[in-house]
């Protein structure tokens, strides 16, 4: 089953037009760390930069506005998802452009570009964005050296967390964007 490959444009609900808290996460591979889920619950929206591992991941995320936006990762394949959830793969786009107060957030998994020079290529590909969020590497990165910012929330599950499960909270207002990184200790399985 092929997933949609188009760029999907999405906006926020009207009541979030001035200020919105967005949880940024990626690379759950079927399991969200409970501490990351608690961070998501304190945000208005959540975005997932791919490698979900199944639709139950999306169902387990409960931001205040009830909205979770996700893109397709390289491991989001019918072979790796539970059979009952595979039809949902076709609904995941490759790229999402999310209009937020003060700018556009682009969401992509990141496997589409080589690791070396990835940030420069993402900036060149999405010059009108305020920030680009990607996953794939499982490494927490907040590159704010140039615009658009290039952000990787790290792995929000248990696989290859490189120091513990993590996510980023973006607070977007019409005047400024701020970031808060959240990293948690590794727990025994």
Secondary structure, DSSP 4 states (H G I P E B T S, - for coil): -PPP-SEEEEE--GGGSSEEEEEEE---TT---HHHHHHHHTSSEEEE-S---SHHHHHT---TT-EEEEB--TT--TTTS-GGGGGGGGG-BSEEEEEETTEEEEEE-STTS-STTHHHHHHHHTTT-SEEEE-SS--EEEE-SSSSEEEEE--SSSSS-SSS-EEEEEEEESS-EEEEEEE------
